[in-house]
Amino acid sequence: MRVMLTSGDLTPIQVERFKELIGKPKVEKALFITTAAVPYGLIPKPEWLEDSLRDMRQFAESIDETSLEEGSLIPENLSQYSFIFISGGNSFYLAYRLEETGLGSKIRDFITHDGVYSGSSAGAIILMNNLEHFAPADDPKAAPKLSPGLSVVDFAVVPHADNQKYKAIMEGIAGAYKNEGKEVVLLNDDQVLVINGQSKEVV
């Protein structure tokens, strides 16, 4: 598994770590999924979404961008991409659209067959299974129905751990998962979690 999960903009050291994951300074083609940001509106893009797109553009010659909404790109074959990135936003809406479009299972297969994946905030949260404890941070009503995450990892990723706006909420979410006996990885806004094979490290 080759995964980098983020909580904010990338630092220079984190940029180098992502280049190590993809195996080169820049790949030919990547997929950028903005689905989680849809409830916040995409026209104009929120500043944090533009920042994520800027970060990812430095790693790919071209990027296919999709919201997975009706009329937008829903790729049939993910093997054409050297990496997939999913942005932040509402994790419940993201889980719903990934399930409805069938792309979630394809992304899971992509990751488990050594495709490189990166996700920020909701894009990091989605790799676990049970998202219900994130209700204090994301409105579950943004999704027409509740759907599970991708079940790629068996621990909980809790972003924005040091963000003054979200810190107390994220501490509560982390506590809820810990009470279930689940391992929790807290990410400050200047940290990333890098998984490369058997190695798992917060940078």
CORJO-V265312 format. One record per backbone hydrogen bond with DSSP energy under -0.5 kcal/mol. NH is the residue of the N-H (numbers start at 1). CO is the residue of the C=O. If there is no record, write none. Layout:
BEGIN
<<NH	CO> <NH	CO>>
END
This chain:
BEGIN
<<2	115> <3	195> <4	117> <5	193> <6	119> <7	191> <15	11> <16	12> <17	13> <18	14> <19	15> <20	16> <21	17> <22	18> <23	19> <24	19> <27	59> <30	62> <31	83> <32	64> <33	31> <33	85> <34	32> <34	66> <37	34> <38	34> <38	35> <40	37> <41	37> <41	38> <46	41> <49	46> <50	46> <51	47> <52	48> <53	49> <54	50> <55	51> <56	52> <57	53> <58	54> <58	55> <59	56> <60	57> <61	27> <62	28> <64	30> <65	63> <66	32> <72	69> <78	76> <80	77> <81	78> <82	29> <83	29> <84	116> <85	31> <86	118> <87	33> <90	36> <91	89> <94	90> <95	91> <96	92> <97	93> <98	94> <99	95> <100	96> <101	97> <102	98> <104	98> <106	102> <107	103> <108	104> <109	105> <110	106> <111	107> <112	108> <113	109> <114	111> <115	110> <116	82> <117	2> <118	84> <119	4> <120	86> <121	6> <123	120> <124	121> <125	121> <126	122> <127	124> <128	125> <131	129> <134	131> <135	132> <136	133> <137	134> <138	134> <140	138> <142	139> <143	140> <149	129> <150	126> <151	128> <152	127> <153	127> <156	183> <158	156> <158	185> <159	157> <161	187> <163	160> <166	163> <167	163> <170	166> <171	167> <172	168> <173	169> <174	170> <175	171> <176	172> <177	173> <178	174> <179	175> <180	176> <180	177> <181	178> <182	177> <185	156> <186	184> <187	158> <188	186> <191	188> <193	5> <194	192> <194	201> <195	3> <195	193> <196	194> <196	199> <197	1> <199	196> <201	194> <203	192> <203	201>>
END
